[in-house]
């Protein structure tokens, strides 16, 4: 079953691909969650779907994702790199960013030590990122709770935020850019 978000995202992705000269005759939906990921030949288009509920205009957020990923890819960090001229592009009122398609094993589960090592690489590479570090999970959680408009959701969000702060105080902070949030 394809919902309206997926249909709209697919149309926007194929329109951007057509304008950019990318193959668009046989698009493949790779994922349809908060964002819809559409494989278009060697590219993957990322189009916000339910993300639009918490981010009515996700353009700046998407542009920041592209900038961070491009910066990390230039430093050989373990990220999916954006295409040249990745956007955000616009079609049918939706922003679309373009990424290189990278094969992966969807059944693979990273071990905690492997995940920690990869995160360490990313944080090390991000030390010199010239842009903003971003708002982080607390602001995101509060925005989603406010959108829900339900005091129970807001209360639970604040409980989670308090737990994050307690955890943050207990962990040892390194000299990376994350130090500001410890």
URQUIQUI-V256671 format. One record per pair of residues at least 24 apart in sequence whose C-alpha atoms are under 7 Angstrom apart, sorted by the first residue. I is the first residue (numbers start at 1). J is the second residue. D is the distance in whole Angstrom. If there is no record, write none. Layout:
I:J:D
I:J:D
This chain:
5:49:5
6:32:7
6:36:6
9:36:6
9:47:6
10:38:7
12:91:5
12:92:6
12:94:6
13:38:7
13:45:6
13:96:6
15:91:6
16:89:7
16:91:6
42:100:6
42:101:5
43:98:6
43:99:6
43:100:5
43:101:5
44:98:6
44:99:5
44:100:6
44:101:5
45:96:6
45:97:6
45:98:5
45:99:6
46:96:6
46:97:5
46:98:6
47:95:6
47:96:5
47:97:7
54:143:6
54:144:5
54:147:6
59:88:7
59:95:6
62:88:7
63:88:6
72:125:6
75:125:7
77:121:7
77:122:6
77:125:7
78:118:7
123:176:6
124:176:7
127:176:6
127:177:5
